[in-house]
């Protein structure tokens, strides 16, 4: 199927889904009276009142209408240090951009960046700290780096005798498990563990798995407390109240991210440097398309792919709303079809693609012309084995 044929089919799908929305989204439940871990203050404030606290937080770390760090300080908790992940404490840095240590202008607290060459807290970072509170909103994809940051913080806490409390938050992709499982030799900061692209776990559940399976360096164990969400299960639809990073500004981007992130390892743009990142795909060489865009440097993408060059491509926002969001699987059509329409197939993939996929198999399958059905079938044995591991560490009713 060529892209132009897909457009016609997509329009037919859109009409069908407008008429029959319950058939598409019927498996997900609306969130009612849901409380995140951070909102359950009575479950964690008594654990930290007499202790010196470091907080791993960013702009998503909110308690109702205020930042967690501000809330802790107002609650007379002795917060002495902030540890910031990729994108920084206030969440404005580009993906992969170096974030310097510094001081939070609002609170005066020292900030230690956990990115670049300093991904794991050192003994000096944790000196004098009794407990680390970890509160980040994840999006549930293996290559979204917050689970890697969490792993390094767990490891540092274990090595330095520091407790760790995770304030859990729902996973917007917690209702399915899908994608290739990372293979040995492909470990990186965008994939530390042998898990699929979509693991279907909250941060708290994932941390329990990392601890329980002995995945920390040297098999050390972190003294871990997870403050769970209330009124949440893995069939709960969750719309993120705060954008988790500069290039995931809305629900459409969050829904499309797991499927589109593979393009970061190709010569196709996903709209970084535009107002619609992870909601469009395109390149200067595309011959077909429904839209055009010109990437330009901004806060979320200092040097975007094809900066200043017009790209022809496809606006996927409507498709995300009516099809991908709630689909319950990765959507591979665009990736496979974009490769087929590339005039120079040898230049389509970059070396980063295999790192993102966690294997070279997906790239080789696409290059060999394998069907999407054949590609998906090749994942199933590994996915079944992972689900057996995953099941041991769940805190909430599952989707299966």
C-alpha positions in Angstrom: 0.0 0.0 0.0 1.4 3.4 -1.0 1.1 6.4 1.2 -1.5 8.0 -1.1 -3.6 4.8 -0.8 -3.2 4.9 3.0 -4.6 8.5 3.1 -7.8 7.3 1.4 -8.1 4.4 3.8 -7.3 6.6 6.7 -10.2 8.9 5.8 -12.5 6.0 5.6 -11.3 4.8 9.0 -11.8 8.3 10.5 -15.5 8.3 9.4 -16.0 4.8 10.8 -14.5 5.7 14.1 -16.5 8.9 14.4 -19.6 6.7 14.0 -18.4 3.9 16.3 -16.1 5.4 19.0 -17.1 2.9 21.6 -15.7 0.0 19.5 -12.3 1.7 19.4 -12.0 3.0 22.9 -14.3 0.6 24.8 -11.5 -1.2 26.6 -10.3 1.9 28.5 -12.0 3.3 31.5 -12.3 7.0 32.4 -10.3 8.0 35.4 -12.5 8.8 38.4 -11.2 10.1 41.7 -7.7 9.1 40.7 -5.0 10.2 43.1 -1.3 10.0 42.2 1.3 9.0 44.7 2.3 12.7 45.2 -1.3 13.6 46.1 -1.4 11.0 48.9 0.6 13.1 51.3 -0.5 11.2 54.3 1.3 8.1 53.0 4.7 9.7 52.6 5.1 12.8 54.7 5.4 10.9 58.0 8.2 8.9 56.4 10.4 12.0 55.7 9.6 14.7 58.4 12.8 14.0 60.5 15.1 13.3 57.5 17.2 15.2 55.1 15.7 14.8 51.7 16.8 15.0 48.1 14.1 15.2 45.4 14.3 13.8 41.8 11.7 16.0 40.1 10.8 18.1 37.0 7.9 20.2 35.8 5.6 17.1 36.0 6.1 16.7 39.7 3.0 18.5 40.9 0.7 18.2 43.8 -2.6 19.6 42.6 -1.7 23.1 41.6 1.8 23.4 43.0 5.2 21.9 42.4 6.1 19.0 44.7 9.3 20.7 46.0 7.3 23.8 46.9 4.7 21.6 48.6 7.3 19.7 50.6 9.0 22.9 51.7 5.6 24.4 52.8 5.0 21.1 54.7 8.2 21.7 56.6 10.1 18.8 55.0 13.9 19.4 55.0 14.6 19.3 51.3 18.3 20.0 50.8 18.9 19.1 47.1 17.2 18.6 43.8 18.3 16.0 41.3 17.2 16.9 37.7 16.7 14.4 34.8 16.9 15.0 31.1 15.2 18.3 30.1 16.1 19.8 33.5 14.2 20.6 36.6 11.8 23.0 34.9 11.7 20.8 31.8 12.9 23.3 29.1 16.0 21.6 27.7 16.2 19.9 24.4 16.4 16.1 24.2 20.1 15.2 24.7 21.1 18.7 25.6 23.6 19.1 28.4 21.9 20.4 31.5 24.3 22.2 33.9 24.2 22.0 37.7 23.0 25.2 39.3 20.4 26.7 41.7 16.7 26.8 41.5 15.8 30.5 41.3 12.4 30.0 43.0 13.6 28.1 46.1 17.4 28.6 46.2 17.9 24.9 46.4 21.0 23.5 44.7 20.3 21.4 41.5 22.4 18.5 40.4 21.9 17.5 36.8 21.5 13.8 36.1 22.2 13.9 32.4 25.1 14.1 30.0 28.2 12.5 31.6 26.6 12.6 35.1 23.7 10.3 34.8 24.1 8.5 38.1 24.3 10.3 41.5 27.7 10.2 43.1 28.4 9.6 46.7 29.0 13.3 47.1 25.6 14.0 45.6 24.0 11.9 48.3 26.2 12.9 51.1 24.1 13.7 54.2 20.9 12.6 52.5 18.7 10.2 54.4 16.0 9.6 51.7 15.5 10.4 48.0 11.9 11.2 46.9 11.5 10.3 43.2 8.5 11.8 41.3 8.6 11.9 37.5 5.7 11.4 35.0 6.8 8.7 32.6 5.2 7.9 29.2 5.7 4.2 29.3 8.2 3.7 26.4 11.5 2.0 26.9 13.5 4.8 25.1 12.0 7.6 27.3 14.9 8.1 29.6 13.2 8.6 33.0 13.2 4.9 33.7 17.0 4.9 33.1 17.4 7.8 35.5 15.3 6.0 38.1 17.5 2.9 37.7 20.7 4.9 38.3 19.2 6.7 41.3 18.1 3.3 42.8 21.6 2.0 42.2 23.3 5.0 43.9 20.9 4.8 46.8 21.6 1.1 47.3 25.4 1.7 47.2 25.2 4.6 49.6 22.7 3.3 52.1 20.0 5.8 51.2 16.3 5.1 51.2 14.2 5.8 48.1 10.5 6.7 47.9 8.8 6.6 44.5 5.6 8.6 44.2 3.9 6.7 41.6 1.9 8.1 38.6 -0.3 6.4 36.0 1.2 5.3 32.7 -0.6 6.7 29.6 0.5 3.5 27.8 -0.1 1.2 30.7 -2.9 -0.8 28.9 -0.7 -2.9 26.6 2.7 -4.5 26.1 4.3 -4.4 22.7 7.4 -4.1 20.5 10.8 -5.8 20.2 12.5 -6.8 23.5 15.9 -5.3 23.9 18.6 -7.8 23.1 22.0 -8.3 24.8 24.6 -5.9 23.4 22.1 -3.1 22.7 22.0 -1.6 26.2 22.2 2.2 26.4 20.6 5.1 28.3 17.6 4.8 25.9 17.3 1.1 26.9 19.0 -0.3 29.9 17.0 -3.5 30.4 15.7 -6.5 28.3 12.1 -5.2 28.1 9.9 -4.4 25.1 9.4 -0.9 23.8 6.1 -0.7 25.6 6.4 -2.4 29.0 2.9 -1.5 30.4 4.1 -0.6 33.9 4.1 2.4 36.1 7.4 3.8 37.4 6.7 2.2 40.8 6.0 -1.2 39.2 9.1 -0.9 37.0 11.3 -0.1 40.0 10.0 -3.2 41.8 10.9 -5.2 38.8 14.4 -3.7 38.6 15.0 -4.5 42.3 13.4 -7.9 42.3 15.1 -9.2 39.2 18.5 -8.1 40.4 19.1 -5.7 37.5 21.0 -3.1 39.6 24.8 -3.2 39.2 26.3 -6.0 41.3 22.9 -7.2 42.2 22.5 -4.6 45.0 19.0 -4.0 46.4 17.5 -0.5 46.9 15.6 0.2 50.1 12.5 1.1 48.2 9.0 2.4 49.1 6.4 2.9 46.4 3.5 5.2 47.2 0.9 3.8 44.9 -1.9 5.7 43.0 -5.5 5.3 44.2 -8.4 4.3 41.9 -6.1 3.4 39.0 -5.7 0.2 37.0 -4.1 -0.7 33.7 -7.3 -0.1 31.8 -7.6 3.5 33.1 -7.3 6.1 30.4 -4.9 8.8 31.6 -4.4 12.2 30.0 -1.2 13.8 31.2 -2.0 17.1 33.0 1.5 18.5 32.4 3.6 17.9 29.3 6.4 15.5 30.3 9.0 17.1 28.0 9.2 19.9 25.5 8.5 17.7 22.5 5.5 15.9 23.9 3.2 18.9 24.4 -0.2 17.2 24.2 -2.1 13.9 24.1 -1.7 13.4 20.4 2.1 13.5 20.7 2.1 11.2 23.7 -0.1 8.7 21.9 2.1 8.8 18.7 5.4 8.9 20.5 6.1 5.1 20.8 5.4 4.6 17.1 7.1 7.7 15.8 10.2 7.6 18.0 11.8 5.0 15.7 12.0 7.8 13.1 14.6 9.4 15.3 17.0 6.8 13.9 16.2 7.6 10.3 16.4 10.6 7.9 12.7 11.4 8.5 11.7 14.3 10.7 9.1 13.9 13.4 8.5 17.6 13.6 11.1 18.6 16.2 11.5 22.4 15.8 7.9 22.9 14.8 4.7 23.6 16.8 3.6 19.9 16.3 6.5 17.7 17.4 5.8 14.0 17.3 2.5 14.8 15.5 3.9 15.0 11.9 6.4 13.1 9.8 8.2 14.3 6.7 11.4 15.0 4.8 12.5 17.2 1.9 12.5 14.1 -0.4 8.9 13.0 0.3 6.9 13.2 -2.9 3.5 12.7 -1.3 2.0 14.4 1.7 -0.9 16.3 3.2 1.2 19.1 4.8 4.5 20.9 4.8 6.6 22.2 7.7 10.0 23.9 8.2 11.9 22.9 11.4 13.5 25.8 13.2 15.5 25.8 16.4 13.4 26.3 19.6 13.6 25.5 23.3 12.8 21.8 22.7 15.0 21.3 19.7 18.1 23.6 19.5 19.3 22.0 16.2 16.4 20.1 14.7 16.7 17.7 11.7 16.3 19.6 8.4 16.5 23.0 10.1 15.3 25.7 7.8 14.4 23.3 5.0 10.8 22.7 3.9 9.6 19.1 4.5 6.6 17.5 2.8 4.8 15.1 5.0 1.8 14.0 7.0 -0.1 15.6 9.8 -1.1 12.7 12.1 -3.0 14.5 14.8 -6.4 13.5 13.7 -5.3 9.9 13.1 -3.8 9.8 16.7 -7.1 11.0 18.2 -9.4 8.6 16.3 -7.2 5.5 15.9 -3.7 5.3 17.5 -4.8 6.5 21.0 -6.4 3.4 22.5 -5.2 1.1 19.8 -3.1 -1.0 22.2 -0.2 -1.7 19.8 2.7 0.0 18.1 1.7 1.4 14.6 4.4 0.4 12.2 2.8 1.3 8.9 4.4 4.7 8.5 7.9 3.4 9.3 7.7 0.5 6.8 6.1 2.6 4.1 8.5 5.6 4.6 11.4 3.2 4.0 9.8 1.8 0.8 9.3 5.3 -0.6 12.8 6.5 0.3 14.8 7.2 -2.9 18.1 6.3 -1.2 17.4 3.4 1.1 21.0 3.1 2.1 20.7 6.5 3.8 17.4 5.9 5.4 18.5 4.3 8.7 21.1 5.8 11.0 23.1 3.8 13.6 20.9 5.1 16.3 17.9 3.1 14.9 19.2 -0.2 16.3 19.9 1.5 19.6 16.3 2.7 19.8 14.9 -0.7 18.7 17.2 -2.5 21.1 18.0 -5.0 18.3 19.1 -5.0 14.7 16.3 -7.4 13.8 13.6 -4.7 13.1 15.8 -2.8 10.7 16.8 -6.0 8.9 13.2 -7.1 8.6 12.2 -3.8 7.1 15.1 -3.9 4.7 14.1 -7.4 3.7 10.6 -6.3 2.9 8.9 -8.3 5.7 5.2 -7.6 6.3 4.1 -5.9 9.4 2.3 -9.1 10.4 5.6 -11.0 10.1 7.5 -8.4 12.1 4.9 -8.4 14.9 4.8 -12.2 15.0 8.6 -12.3 15.6 8.1 -10.4 18.9 5.6 -12.7 20.4 7.7 -15.3 22.2 9.9 -12.6 23.9 6.8 -10.6 24.8 5.2 -13.7 26.5 8.4 -14.3 28.5 8.5 -10.7 29.6 4.8 -10.7 30.6 5.6 -13.6 33.0 8.2 -11.4 34.7 6.1 -8.2 34.6 3.2 -9.9 36.3 5.1 -10.5 39.5 5.6 -6.8 40.2 2.3 -5.2 39.3 0.6 -3.0 41.9 -2.7 -2.5 40.0 -5.2 -4.7 38.3 -3.9 -5.6 34.9 -5.5 -5.3 31.4 -5.3 -9.1 30.8 
